[in-house]
Amino acid sequence: MTNKSHSETKRETPLLEVKDFSLSFPQYKDGLEESYIHVIRDFELTIHAGQIVAVVGSSGSGKSLLADSILGILPNNAETKGTILFNGTPLTTKRQEQLRGKEISLIPQSVKALDPLMKTGKQVQSVVRDKKNKKTIQEEAFLKLNLPPNTGDKYPFELSGGMARRVLIATAMLSGAKLIIADAPTPGLDEQAWEETLINIKQLSETNGGIMFITHDIHAALKIADKIAVFYAGETIEIANKEDFSGLGEHLRHPYTKALWRALPENDFIALKGNQPESEEVFTGCVFAPRCPIATEHCRNNKPKSVVINNGITRCFYA
């Protein structure tokens, strides 16, 4: 993959640009009173061609619903605000239907997404655009992903979890998509399968496509991503370069990102006290203020806007 400098990517039209995006679902208390569950709040993200951007957040933070929002597969009762641009053009419902599975492809979280009644080779061949040579193209993709030659003749239940994961990656690879969303593809894998999956995903970006890598595994994100978008309580609280995650986190900007980094075993292994807020909670100020060691009354009563600091983005008054 050819890494682009910040100035080079800034001049180009982003492959994906999410601006002030919010997602909520209505709920009714006692059958009468309507309120909203705010899953994503004022989210922002930019991905350029050839880039891997990881969206890192804890389980239940709304990361997978972000993928569903981009793909246009949200439930009917979902309410959205903000803008999603693909190649500089708004991603409307109609356009999402046109691009889904073609220009925008998903590597789903569960290998159960594979059809249990169809051999894996046939499933992958179904996305190949060159129908005349689809079998050869599928076999070459399996070979590139280190799958045994007879894998295409097997059903999903005959494969290990790691092999099934690679079949899903092959499907995304051969779809010809410009943007691939990898939704938490590594949980439950052994160390070797974890390593191979990350290598395979990184290979996908070498065709000049962009990748959104959704994960709660900071180690996986740092292994393959160019940028890390830190997701907390439905907000992008920091977007940092991979290189910023070093030392004691002195190059990181947001207190939560620093705490996330310092909590890793190879660093100080200091656990962050408290829990991420529930989706129903409403904040007048910073969403991290209840757990933040440097929060003030100003933080609790005012919502910080995104600011650019040292080639990164953060939402913090004291960054």
C-alpha positions in Angstrom: 0.0 0.0 0.0 1.2 3.5 -0.8 1.0 5.7 2.3 -0.1 9.2 1.5 0.9 12.2 3.5 -1.7 14.3 5.4 -1.3 17.1 2.8 -1.8 14.8 -0.1 -4.9 13.1 1.3 -6.4 16.4 2.3 -6.4 17.7 -1.3 -8.2 14.6 -2.6 -11.9 14.0 -2.5 -12.4 11.5 0.4 -13.8 8.1 -0.5 -16.0 8.3 2.6 -16.9 11.4 4.6 -19.2 11.3 7.6 -20.2 14.7 9.0 -22.2 15.4 12.2 -23.9 12.0 11.9 -26.4 11.0 14.6 -28.5 7.9 15.0 -31.4 7.3 17.4 -34.3 5.0 18.0 -37.6 6.0 19.6 -38.8 4.1 22.7 -42.0 4.4 24.8 -42.1 4.3 28.5 -45.2 2.8 30.1 -46.6 2.7 26.6 -47.2 6.4 26.4 -44.2 8.6 27.0 -41.9 8.8 23.9 -38.1 9.2 24.4 -35.1 8.4 22.3 -32.1 6.1 22.6 -29.2 8.0 21.1 -26.8 5.4 19.8 -24.5 7.7 17.7 -24.0 11.4 18.4 -22.3 13.9 16.0 -20.0 11.3 14.6 -17.4 12.3 12.0 -14.9 10.3 10.0 -13.0 10.6 6.7 -11.5 7.7 4.7 -9.3 8.2 1.6 -8.6 5.6 -1.1 -5.8 3.3 0.1 -6.3 4.1 3.7 -7.3 1.8 6.6 -9.1 3.7 9.3 -10.0 1.8 12.5 -13.0 2.7 14.5 -12.2 1.5 18.0 -14.7 1.4 20.8 -15.9 -0.9 23.5 -18.7 -3.5 23.0 -22.1 -1.9 22.8 -20.8 1.5 21.8 -22.7 1.5 18.5 -19.9 0.7 16.1 -21.8 -2.0 14.1 -24.8 0.3 13.7 -22.4 2.8 12.1 -21.7 0.1 9.5 -25.4 -0.5 9.0 -25.9 3.3 8.6 -23.4 3.5 5.8 -24.8 0.4 4.1 -28.4 1.6 4.4 -29.6 -1.5 6.3 -30.9 0.1 9.5 -34.3 -0.9 11.0 -37.3 1.2 9.8 -37.7 3.0 13.1 -34.1 4.4 13.0 -33.8 8.2 12.8 -30.7 9.7 11.4 -29.3 13.2 11.0 -26.1 14.5 9.4 -24.4 13.7 6.1 -22.6 10.7 4.6 -20.7 11.3 1.4 -19.3 8.6 -0.9 -16.8 10.0 -3.4 -18.1 13.5 -2.6 -21.7 12.7 -3.4 -24.4 12.2 -0.7 -25.2 8.6 0.1 -29.0 8.6 -0.2 -31.1 5.6 0.4 -31.4 4.9 -3.4 -27.7 5.3 -3.9 -27.0 3.0 -0.9 -29.1 0.3 -2.6 -27.2 0.8 -5.9 -23.7 0.6 -4.3 -24.3 -2.0 -1.6 -22.3 -5.1 -2.4 -20.7 -3.4 -5.4 -18.9 -0.2 -4.5 -19.4 -0.7 -0.8 -18.9 -4.2 0.6 -19.1 -5.7 4.1 -17.0 -8.3 5.9 -19.6 -9.3 8.5 -18.8 -10.0 12.1 -20.2 -13.5 12.1 -19.1 -16.3 9.7 -22.8 -17.4 9.9 -23.3 -14.9 7.1 -22.2 -17.6 4.8 -25.0 -19.6 3.2 -24.9 -23.1 4.9 -26.5 -24.8 1.9 -24.1 -23.5 -0.7 -20.5 -24.5 -1.4 -18.1 -21.7 -0.6 -16.7 -21.5 -4.1 -20.1 -20.8 -5.6 -20.8 -18.2 -2.9 -17.7 -16.2 -3.7 -18.1 -16.7 -7.5 -21.5 -15.0 -7.2 -19.8 -11.6 -6.7 -17.3 -11.9 -9.5 -18.1 -9.5 -12.3 -16.2 -11.5 -15.0 -18.7 -14.4 -15.2 -16.7 -16.2 -17.9 -13.7 -16.6 -15.6 -15.4 -16.5 -12.2 -14.1 -20.0 -11.1 -10.5 -19.2 -12.0 -10.7 -15.8 -10.3 -12.2 -17.4 -7.1 -9.6 -20.1 -7.0 -6.8 -17.5 -7.4 -8.3 -15.5 -4.5 -8.4 -18.6 -2.3 -4.8 -19.3 -3.1 -3.8 -15.8 -2.3 -5.5 -16.1 1.1 -3.7 -19.4 1.8 -6.9 -21.5 1.6 -6.4 -25.2 0.5 -7.2 -25.9 -3.2 -10.4 -27.9 -2.3 -11.9 -25.2 -0.1 -14.3 -24.1 -2.9 -15.9 -27.6 -2.9 -16.7 -27.5 0.8 -19.7 -26.2 2.7 -19.2 -23.5 5.4 -19.8 -26.1 8.3 -16.8 -28.0 7.0 -14.4 -25.1 7.5 -12.6 -23.8 10.6 -13.5 -20.4 11.9 -10.4 -18.9 10.4 -11.0 -20.5 7.0 -14.6 -19.3 6.9 -13.4 -15.8 7.8 -11.0 -15.9 4.8 -13.9 -16.9 2.5 -15.7 -13.8 3.7 -12.6 -11.7 3.0 -12.4 -13.3 -0.5 -16.0 -12.3 -1.2 -15.2 -8.6 -0.3 -11.9 -8.8 -2.3 -13.6 -9.9 -5.5 -16.6 -7.7 -5.2 -14.5 -4.8 -6.7 -15.7 -2.5 -3.9 -14.0 0.8 -3.4 -14.9 0.8 0.3 -14.8 -2.3 2.5 -16.3 -2.3 6.0 -14.8 -5.0 8.2 -17.1 -5.3 11.2 -15.2 -6.8 14.1 -13.7 -9.7 12.1 -11.2 -10.9 14.7 -13.1 -11.9 18.0 -12.9 -15.6 18.9 -9.9 -16.4 16.6 -6.8 -18.1 17.8 -3.5 -16.2 17.6 -2.5 -17.6 14.2 -6.0 -17.0 12.6 -6.0 -13.5 14.2 -2.7 -12.7 12.6 -3.7 -14.1 9.2 -7.0 -12.3 9.2 -5.3 -8.9 9.8 -2.7 -9.6 7.0 -5.5 -10.5 4.7 -7.5 -7.3 5.5 -4.4 -5.2 5.0 -3.9 -6.8 1.5 -7.4 -5.5 0.5 -6.2 -1.9 0.8 -3.4 -2.5 -1.7 -5.9 -2.3 -4.5 -6.3 1.4 -3.6 -9.6 0.7 -1.9 -10.4 2.2 1.5 -11.2 0.1 4.6 -13.2 0.9 7.7 -12.0 -1.5 10.3 -14.5 -1.7 13.2 -13.0 -3.3 16.3 -12.7 -3.2 20.1 -9.2 -4.6 19.8 -6.7 -1.8 20.0 -3.9 -4.2 19.2 -5.5 -5.2 16.0 -6.2 -1.6 15.0 -2.6 -0.6 15.6 -1.3 -3.5 13.6 -3.0 -2.5 10.3 -4.6 0.9 10.5 -3.2 4.2 9.3 -5.5 6.2 11.5 -7.5 5.3 14.6 -10.9 6.9 15.3 -11.7 6.4 19.0 -15.5 5.9 19.6 -17.0 6.6 23.0 -20.7 6.8 23.9 -21.5 7.2 20.3 -19.1 10.0 19.6 -15.8 10.3 17.8 -13.7 11.7 20.7 -10.4 11.5 18.9 -8.9 10.6 15.5 -5.2 10.0 15.8 -2.4 8.7 13.6 -1.1 5.2 14.4 2.2 6.7 15.3 0.6 8.8 18.1 0.1 5.6 20.1 3.6 5.4 21.6 5.5 5.9 24.9 3.1 6.9 27.7 0.6 8.3 25.2 2.0 11.8 25.4 1.1 12.4 21.7 -2.5 11.4 22.2 -5.0 14.3 22.8 -8.0 13.0 24.7 -8.0 11.7 28.3 -10.1 8.6 27.3 -7.6 7.7 24.5 -4.7 8.1 26.9 -6.5 5.9 29.5 -7.2 3.3 26.8 -3.5 3.2 25.9 -2.3 3.1 29.5 -4.6 0.3 30.3 -2.9 -2.1 27.9 -0.7 -4.8 29.6 2.5 -3.7 27.9 2.0 -0.2 29.3 0.9 0.7 32.8 -2.1 -1.8 32.9 -4.1 0.9 34.8 -7.8 0.1 34.4 -10.1 3.1 33.8 -12.7 3.4 36.6 -16.4 3.6 35.9 -18.5 2.4 32.9 -19.5 3.8 29.6 -22.8 5.6 29.8 -26.0 4.0 28.6 -27.6 5.1 25.3 -30.6 6.6 27.1 -28.4 9.0 29.1 -28.5 12.6 27.9 -25.5 14.9 28.3 -25.3 18.7 28.3 -21.5 18.5 28.4 -18.7 16.1 27.5 -19.8 12.4 27.4 -16.6 11.4 29.1 -16.8 14.0 31.9 -18.2 11.5 34.6 -15.1 9.4 34.3 -12.5 12.0 33.3 -9.7 12.8 35.8 -9.3 16.4 34.6 -13.0 17.3 34.1 -14.3 20.6 35.4 -17.7 22.2 35.7 -17.2 23.7 32.3 -16.8 20.2 30.8 -19.9 18.9 32.5 -22.0 21.8 31.3 -20.7 22.4 27.8 -20.2 20.1 24.9 -16.7 20.3 23.3 -16.5 20.7 19.5 -14.0 18.9 17.3 -10.7 20.7 17.0 -7.6 19.9 14.9 -4.5 19.5 17.1 -1.1 18.3 15.9 -2.4 16.6 12.8 -5.2 14.9 14.7 -8.8 15.6 15.8 -10.2 15.6 19.3 -13.2 16.7 21.4 -11.7 18.1 24.6 -11.4 21.6 26.1 -8.1 20.8 27.6 -6.3 18.8 24.9 
